[in-house]
C-alpha cells in the first residue's frame, strides 16, 4: 500500500498549496491592503478603470488557456496598465512554465505591490531557485504571512528542513499554513521526533496535521506510535481510518487491519482497496478476491491491485479473465498484463496486448523490451528499443536499463555504447540506477576500463555499484584490483553485504589468493555481520579445490551448517577434473545427478575426467546414461560482434559465408603455432579415435573460428571480443595464448564462467581457471 501513503502525502501538500494559493489570490485581501498602504504611486491607476479591467480579464483568460503570445499581444496593446495587468502576465507566465519571461517582466515593472513580490517569490520557489528566492525575499519592502510561508514551503519541499525551521522561528506572525508546513517538512524528511515535539507544542492542530504525522509513522512502519496518535484524535475522517488500515495491512497484521475495517464508520473505495492490497501483498490472493467481490464501488486502482496480485503469483489465466472483464482499464492495467505475460513465458501474448494498447508510456515499452530479453529474444528486445525511439517516446531509467542489460547478455558492445550515448544525452549517467546497468554492460562485454570510467562518474554510489565492480573484476581475473576496491568500499562507509562477500571470495578463487580468501571467509561474520551462506561455502570449496587442496575442500563441505547443494558438489567435481582425482569426481558427480539429473554440464565434466584417464568404456557409459535420462548436451557456440552485427559459430561451422577464408587462416595459424611450441591437448577429446583425427576435431572449435574471424575483420589496434556459451576448453585456451602472440592482438574471451584476456602469449587468469 505504498501507493496509498503517497496519495495521502500528496493530499497534504495539495491542501497546503491550495491554502497558500488562496492567500495569494484573494482579491478582497489585497484590495484592503492597497487602500490602507496606498501602494500605488501618483502615476498609477488609483481607481477602477472599466477598460483596464476588461483588458486584464482577457490577459488572464489567454494565460489560463496557455496562450501566452496572445496574452502578450493584449498586454502590449493596452493604452494604460495597472499593477494588476503586470501581475496577470507574471502569474500567467509562471503558470505556463515560462519563468525567464516572468522574471524579465517583473524587473521592468514601474511599480510593484505586495502581490507582485509574492507571486515572483513563489515563482522562484517553485522553480527551486532558493538562493535567488532568498535574495528577493530580503529585497522586499514589505512582507506578509504569505511571503514568509512561501520561503518556508520552498525550503521544506526541497528537503532543507533546518532552513525552514529558521524561517519559521523568525516569522513575526504565523498561521495554520506555517505550522502545517513545518510539520509536513519534518514528516516527509523522516524527522519524526522533531515532528512529534512540534506537534506536542500546541493543541489546536487541524485534522490534516493529525493525519500527516500519523501517515509519517505508518510510512516507516512505526505502527505503535501511529496507533497511539490515532486513538488520541479528537475527530477522524476517512483518511485517518484508511491510513491505519493500510499500515497494518502493509506489515502483514491483517487481523488488526480487519478489526479496524469492521469498526470504520465510513468506508470509501480506498478503504476497500487497502484490504485488497494488504491480502495481495501477503500472498493471500483468494482472500483478497473476497473483499474485491464485496466492494460496493470499484475503481481502476481496485482492479489494478487485484490484477497485480494474480500476476505476481503467476495466475495469468485468472489475470487475463479479470483484465477482459475490467470496465475501466488504464495504462497501468495494460502494463501489468504485459509485464506478467513477459515474466511467465507468454511473450507472444504480451506483444499482442502491446500492439492493442490505446496509448503507451515509457513503462509499456520497458515491459515489452524486458519481456523479450527475459525470454531470450535479444534481437527483438533491441529492435523494440529502436522502435520506441522512432515512435518519439522518451526513454526512462527502466527502458535504458533493459536495453543495456540486453546488450550485456549478447555482449553487443557497440550497440551498448550507442545506448550509453543516449543515456548521457538524457542526463541519467550519473545516477546509480542506470549507472549500475552501464557497469554491468561494460563488464559483460569485456571492457573493464570503460566500466571503471562509468563507476567514477556515478555521483552517489550504492552497494550495488560497488558489488558490480568487485564481481566484474573478479570475473575478469583481476582479483587484486577487486580486493583494492573492496577496501575502498569500506573506507567510503558502504557496508558490505552477502553479495559483496561472494564477489570478494570469487576474486580470491579466480586469482589463486588462497590465504586472503580464507581470511575473508572466516572473518565475514565477525567483521561485517554477514553470515556465510551456501554461495560463500561454494566459493571456498572452489578456492581450495582449484589449489589442489581437495581434502580440505571436502572437509569444509562436510562441516557446512546445512546440506551441500548441487553447486557445492559441482565445484568439487570441477576441482577433481582439474587435478585428475577420479574417485572424488565420481562421488561428487553421483550427488549432483541425484539433485539435478538434467544437468548436462556435470555429465560432460565426469566424461572429461574419464577421457583424461583413458577410461573410454566409462566415457561410453556416460553417453548411454545421458541418453537414458533424456539429457541433451548443450551445443557449444561462440559469437563475435563486427560492425554492429553478431556472427555466431559452432564447431566445424560450414555455413558462415566467410568459412573458406576463416579455415585457410586457421591452417596458417596452426603452422605458426606449432613452430612456437603449441601441442594439441588431444586427451580432452571425448572419443577413442586416432591422434590425428583428435587434432582435427580440436582445430575447428567454435571459439577458434570466432577468434580467426575477428582477427580478419576487426581493424588492428582494437580488441577482439569473443563470447562462448560454455566453458572454454583447455586446448582452445592454450591455442589462443599462442595466437595472441603471433598476431599481436588483445583477445578477450568470455565463457560461461569468467573472462580471459590474452595478450603476448599470456592470459590474465595465469592459467588458474
N, C-alpha and C positions, 0 to 999 in steps of 0.2 A: 504493500500500500504506500510505497514511497511517492507515487504519483499523487496520492491524496494529500500528503503533507505539503508537497509543492504547491498544490492548489490552494491549500489553506494559507500558506505564506504569501502567495500571490494576492490572495484576498486582502490580507493585512496591508500589503504595500499599496494595492489599488485604492483601498479605503483612505489611507493617509494621503495619497496623491490627490484623490478627489477633494478631500478636505482642504488640502493646500491650494488646489486649483480654485475652489470656491472663494478662498480668501483672496486669491489674486484677481479674481474676475468679478467680484461683487460690486456692481456699479454704484449702488447706494453708498457703500462704504467709502469709495474713493470720491464720490461727489461731495460727501460731507467733509472729507479731508481737504479737498480743494477749497471749499468755502472757508474753512477755519484757518488754513495756512496761506491762502491767497497765492498758490503756487504758480499761477500764470504771470508772465511779465506783461507790461503795458501793451507790447506788440502782439500778444497772444489774443485769441478769441475768447472774450470773457462771458459770452452769452451763447445760448443755444442757437446756432445758425441752422435753419432747416435744410439749407442746401448742403452744408458740410455733413450733417447727419446722414443725408441720403448718399453722398459720396462714400462716407465711411462704411455704411451698410453694404454698399457694392463691393468695397475692398474686402470686407470680412467674408462676404458670400463667395467671391472668387477664391480666396485663400482656403476656405473650408472645402472647396471642391478641387483643391490642388492646382488651380490655375494662377500660378504666381506671376507670369508675364502679363496676364490680363489685369491682375490687381495693380501691377506696377504702372500699366498704361493709365488706369483710372487715377492713381496717385499723382502721376506726372501731369495729368490734365486738370487737376484741381486748381481753381483760381485762388483759393485760400485753403490753408491746412491748419488743423489744431493738433495738439499733442496726441489726441485720440487717433488721428489719421496715422501718425508715425507709429503709435503703439499697435494699431491694427496690422500695419505692414510688418513690423518686427516680430510680433507674435505669430503672424501667418508664415513668415519665413522659417521661424523655428519649428512650427508645426510640420512644415514640409521639408525638414532636414536641410535647410539652406542657411547654415549657421553663419558663414562668412558674409553673406548678404545682409543678414540681420545685424551683425556687428558693425558693418560699414554704415548702415543707415542710422544705427544708434549713435555712432560717432559724429554724424552730420546733423543730428537733431539740434535745432536752435534753442529749444527749451525742453527740459525733461521734468516729468513729475515722478512721484514715488512709484507709480505703476510702471513707468518706463524702466526705472532702475531694477525693480523686482523681476520684470519679465526678462530683461537681459541677464540678470544674475541667475535666474532659473535656467536660461539657455546655456550658460557656461557650465552649470552643474550637470545638466542632463547630457552634455557632450563630454563629461568627465575632464573638463579643463579646470581642475580645482584650484590650481595656483593662480590662474587668471581670475577665477571667481573671487578668490580671497582679496586680490588687488582691487577689483571692482567694488567689493563689499566695503573695503577701507575707504574708498573714494566717495561713497555715498554721503550726500549732505544730510540725509535723514534716513533712519531705519525704523521699520515697524516689526511686529512679530513675524510677519510673512518673510521679511528679509532674513531674520535670524533662523527661521525654520528652513529656509532654502539652503543656507550654509550647513546647518545641522544634517539635513537629509542627504546633501551631497557627500559629506564625509561618511555618513552612516552607510549609504548604499554602495560605497566603494571600499568598504572594509576598514576605514580609518576611524576606529571606534574611539580611541583616545582623543583625537582631534574633535570628534563630535561631542564628546563629554566636555571638552574645554569650551566649545561654543555654548553648550547648554549652561555651563556654570556662569558664563558672562552675560547671559540674556537678562535684560532688565525686566522683562515680562515674559511669562511662559503661559501657553495654553495647552489644551489636551493634546494637540498635534505634537508639541515639543516633547511632552512626557512620553507619548506613544512612540514617537520617532526614535528616541534614545533607547527605550526598552526593546523595540524591534531590532535596533542595531546590535545590542548585546546578544539577543537571542539568535539572530541569523549568523553571527560570528562565533557561536558556541561558548560565549562567556556567560554561562548561566548563573554562576554565583553572583556576579555583579548585577545581572538582570534581576535576580531574586532580591538583592539588597535594595535596589532601586524600587522594586515593586512594593517591598515592605515599608518603604519610607513614607508612603502616603496611602490613604484608604479609598479615595474616590475614583478608582480606576473604572474605565468603561469596559463593557463586556469583551470588546475586541482585544483588549490588553490581556485579560484573563486567558482568552483563547490562544493568544500569541505565545505567552510564557508556557502554557500547558503544551502547546504544539512543539515548542523547543525541547521540552523534556521528552516527549514521545519520540521525536526525531532521533534522539540519542539513546533511546531505549531505557530512559530513567522513569520507568512506569510507576515506581513508588512515589516519587515527587509529583509526577503528573496527577496521580490519583488523589494525593493529599490536596492538591490545588483544586481539583475537580469537586471534591467533597466540600470545600470551603466556599465555592462560588455562590454568591447571593442569588444569581439567576443564571440559567443556562439556555443556550439556543441549540439548534440542530448541529451547528459546527462543534459545539462543546461535546455533545454525545458522540458524534462521528469521529472526533479526534481520539477519544479514549477507546472506542470500539476498534478502530483501525490499529491503534497502538498495541492493544492486547493481541489482535489477530496477527500482527507482524511478528511478534516474538513467540508465536505458537501457543499462547494461553487462550485457546478457543473457548474454554469453559467460562472464563471471565468475560470474554467478548460476547458470548451468547447471553450471559446473565444481563449485561448492560443493554444488549439489543432488546431483550424482552422487557426491561424496565423503561426503555426510552419512550417518553410520552409523544415524541414526534419523530417520524422517520421519513426521510426522503430517499431519492434514488441512490444517493451516495451512501446512506446508512446500509442499505441492502447490498450495494456493491462492495462495501468494506467487508461484509461477511463472506460474500462470494470469493473475493480475492484472498481473504485470510485462509479459507479452506483450500483454495488452489495452491497457495504458497506452501502449505504444509502437506501437500500431496494427497489431500482428501477430495478428489475431483467429484466423486459421486455425491458427497455431502454438499459440496458447492453447488452442484446442479439442482439439488432440492431447494435451496434458497433461491437460486436463479428462477426456477419454475414458479415459485410462490410470489415473486416480485409483482406488485400491482402495476408498476410502470418500469419499463426498461429503456435505457438509452444506449448510445454507441459504446460508452465506457463499460457498461454492464456486459454487453455482448462480447466486447473485446477481452474482458477479464476472463470470461468463461472459455472463449476461443483459445486464449493463450494457455489456459490450463490443459486443454486437450492436446494442444501442440507440444507443450512442454513434456507431457507424459506419453508422447508418441501415439496418441489415439487419433490418427489422422482421418480415419473413416468418419468418426463421430464429429470431428472438427469440420470436415467437409460438409456434412449434413447441416450443422449449425450455421456454417457460413452461407449455404444456399438459402437457409430459412431467414436470415437476417433482413429485417425491413429497413435497416439504417446502416449500411456499410460506410465506413470512411476509409481513408487511405491506410490507416493503421491496420484495419481488418485485412485488407489485401496483403499488406506487407507481412503480417503474422502468418498467413497461409503460405505465402511464397517461401518464407523462411522455414516453416515446418516441413513442406514438401522437399525443399533443398537438403535439409538436415537428415531426412529419413529416406533418401534414395529416390524420391519422386521428382527428379529434375524435369522430366517432360511435363508433368502436371504443373510444376512451378512456372515453367516457361509459358504454358498455355494461359495461366492466370495473369502472368505479367503482360502478355500481349493483349489481354482483355481489359486491363485496368483503364478506367475512365480518365485518370490522371496519375502521374507518378511523381515521387520526390527522390531525393538522393538516397533515402533508406531503401526504397524499392530497388534501385539499381544495385546498391550494396548487397541486398538479399539475393538477387539473381546471380550476381558475379560470384559471391561466396558459395552459392549453391552449385554452380558449375565447377568451381575449384574443389569443393569438398567431395564431389563425385568423380574427380579425376579428369574432367573435361577442361583442361587448362587453356587450350587454344580458344575455346568458346568463351571462357571467362575473360580473356584479354580482348577478344572481339567485342564483347559486351561493354567493356570499359571504353573502347574506342567509339562504339556506337553511342554511349552516354555522352561523350564529348561532342559528337556530331549533333546530338539532339538538343544541345545547349544547356544540359543540366550541369550545374556546378558540382564538382566533387567535394565531398566532405571527408572527414578523417577516416570514416569506415570504408568508403569506396577506395580511397588511396591505399589503405592498409590491405584490403582484399586484393587489389591489383598487384601490390608489392609482394604479398605472400605467394600469389600465383607465379610471378616472375621467379621468386626464390625456389618454388617447387620444381620448376623445369630449368632452373639455372639460366634464365634468359637475361643475361647481364645488360646487354644493350637496350633491351626494352625496359628493364628496370631503371636504367639511367634516364631514359626519356620520361618515365613516370616521376623520377626524382626531380627532374627539371620542372614538371608541373607542380610538384609539392612546394618547391621553392617559390614559384610564382604565386601560389595560393597562400603562402605565409605560414605553412604548417611544419616546416622543417625543424624548428627549434623546440616544438612540443614533444613530450616523451611518447605520446600515443603513436603518432606517425613516425617519429624518430626511431622508436624501437622496431617498427616494421622495416624501416630502411636498414637498420643494423642487421636484422635477420636476413634481408635480401642480399646485402653485400657479402656477408659471411657465407651464405649458402651458395653464392656464385663464385666464391673463392677470392674475393677482393678484400683482403684484410686492411689495407691502407685506407681505402675509401670508407670502410666501416669505422675505422678509428677517427677519421675526419668528421663523420656524422656524429659520433659519440661526443667529440669535443664541442660540437655545435649545439648539443641539447642543453637548454638553459637550466632546467630543473630535472636532473636525472633521478629516476626512481629505481627501486630494487630490480625491476625487470631490465632496465638499461644495463645495469652492472652485470646481472646474470647472463644476459645475452652476450656481452663482451667476453666474460670469463669462459662460458661454454663455447663461444666461437673460436677463441684462441686455443682452447683445449682440443677441439675437433680438428684444428689445423696442425696440431702437433707442437704448437708454441706454448708448451707447458709453463716455462719460466715467466713468459710475458703474462700468462693468465694469473700466476701467483702474485706478480707485482701489482696487477690490477686489483686482486683481492685485498692486498694490504692497503691500497689507495682507497678502496671502498670503505674499509673500516675507519680510515683516517677522516673520510668525508662524513662520518657519522651515520652511514647507512647500515642497518642491522642485517647481517647475513641470514638467509632462511634456508630451508632444506634444499631448495633448488640450487642455491649458491653452492652449497657443500657438495652436491652431486657434480657440479661443474668443476669445482676445485679438485675433487678426487679423480675425476676423469682426466683432468690435466696432468695429474701426477701419474696416472696409469698409462696414458699415451706417450709420456716422455720418460718413463722409467724412473721417476722420482720416488723410490720406494720409502725411504726414511721420512721424507716430507709428508707423503700421503698417509703413512701410518700415524704420524704425529697429529695431523689434522683429524683423522678418523676418531682417535681416542680422546681428543680434546673438544670436539664439536659440542657435546652436551654441556660440558663444564664451562666453556668459554662463550658459547653463542646460544645456549639453551635450545639446541637443535638435537632432538633425539634421533639416533640412526634408524632409518627405515630399510626395507629390503633393497631399495635402489642403492643406498650407501654401502650396504654389505656386498652387493653385486660388484660395485666399483672396486672394493677392496679385494674381492676374490679374483677379479680380473687383473688388478695390480700385482698381486702375489703370484698368480698363475703365469702371467707373461714373463715374470722374472725367473721362472723355473722353480719357485718355492711352492710346489704343488701340495705337499703335505700340510704346510701352514694354511694354504687356501682351503683345503678340505676340512681341517680342524676348525677354522673360523666358521665355515658353513655349518658344521655340526653344533657349534655353540651359539648360533643365532637365537635370539629370543622368540623366533617364530619359524615356522616350517619354510625351508627354502623353496622358492618358486622356480619356474622354468628358466627365467633369465639367469638366476644364480647357477643352476646346473649347466646352462648353455655356456656361461663364462668358463666354467671348469672344463667342459668338453673342448672349447676352443683352445685353452691352455694345454690340454692333453695332446691335441693335434700338433701344436707348435713344438712340443718337447717329446713327441713320439711315445707317450705313455698310453699304450693301447688298453691296458686293463682298466685304468681310471676313466679313460674315454668311453669305454663300453658301459661302465656303471653310470656315468653321467648321462649318456645318451638314452639308456633304458628309462631313467627317471623323466627325462624330457618327453619321450614318446608317450609315457603314461599321462602326462599333463597336457601335452599339445601334440596329439597324434598326427595332425595335418601340417606340422612344421617341417617343410621340405629342407630348410637350411640345415637342420640338425642331422638329417639323413646324409646330406652331402658332406658335412664335416666328418662324420664317422667313416663314410666311404673313402674320403681323402686319407684318413688315418690308416685304414686298411690298405689302400693303394700304396702309400708310402712305405708300408711294411712288406709289400709284395704278397699280401693275402688276397689274391684275386677271387678265390672261392667265396670269401666273406663279402667282397665287393658285389659279386653276383647275387648273393643272398639279400644284400641290402636293396638291390634293384627289385628283386622279387617281393620283398616286404613292402616296398613303396607301392608297387602295383596292387598288391592285395589290400592295402589300406586306402587305395584310391588317391594316393598323394601324387600330385603333379609337380615335377621340378620346375621352379620358376625359370623362364628363359632369360638368359643374360643379354643385356643390350647396353650400348653406350651411345651418347649423343654429344654433339658439339654445335655451338651457335656460330654461324657465319653470316654476316650481313643481315641480321635480324631474322634469320631462318634457321630452324633446328634440323640438323642432319642426324639421323639415327642409324646405327649399325648393329647387326647381330653377328655371331661367329660365322666366318666363312661367307659373309654377305655377298650376294651376286646380283642384287637388284639396284644398287646405287648407280646413277648414271656415270659417275667417275670411277667405277670399280677397276677398270683396266689400268688407269693411271695410278690408283692407290696401290694395287697389287705390285705393279712394277717398281714403285718407290719402296715398298716394304722389302722386296727382294734385294734391292740395292742397299737398304739399311742393314739387312741381315748379314750381308757380306762384310760391311764395315764393322758391325758389332762383333762379329767373330774374330776379326783382326784385333779388336780391343780386349778380347778375352771372354766374351759372352758365351755361356753354355746353357742350352735349354734345360729347364727343370722338368725333364720327362717323367719323373716319378709322380708328378701331380696329375697325369692323365689317367682317368678312371676307366681305362680299357687295357686289357692284356694283349697289346699288339707290338709290332716291331718298333725299335727306337726311331727309325727314320719316319715311320708313319706318325709316331707320337710328336716328333718335332714339327711335322707338317700341320698337325692338329693345333699345336700351340701358336704357330706363326700367325694365324689369322683370327685370333681372339678379337672381340668387338672393340676393346679399348685400344688395341694396336691400330686397327683400321681407323678409328676416330682420331687418334693422335696423328697418324700419317696424313689424313685429310686436312687436319688443322694446320700442319706444317706447310702443306701445299697451297693452302688458300688464305691463311691469315697473314697479313703483312709482317715482315721482320720487325722485331722490336716490341711486338705486342705478345702478351702471354697467350698460351694455348690452354683453354679450359675445357676439360673433358669430364663428363659425368657418367657414372655407371650405376645401374640399379642394384647390383650385387657387390660383394666384396671383391676387390681386385686380387687376382691370383698372384702367387709368388713369382712365376715366370714373367708375367707382364710387368710386375713391379721392377724386376731386375732389368728387363729389356728397356723400359722407359728411362731408367737411370742412364744407360748407355746412350740411348737416342738423344737425351738432353745434352750430353757432352758433345756428341758428333755434330749436331745441327746448331749448337749454341743457342738454344731457346729455353725459356722458362715454361715448363709444362705443369699445369695444376690439374690433378685428378681427384675428383670427389667420388668415393664409393659409398656403399650403404653404411659404413662405419665412421669414416673420417676423411680428411683431406691429405693429399700428398703433394708437396711442392718439389718438383725435380729440377735441378739446375747443376750444370757442370758435373754430371755423373753422381750427384749426391741427392738424397731425399731428406726432406725436413723431419721425417719420422725417425731418422737414424737407424733404419731397418728394424725399428722396435714397434711392430704393429701387429 
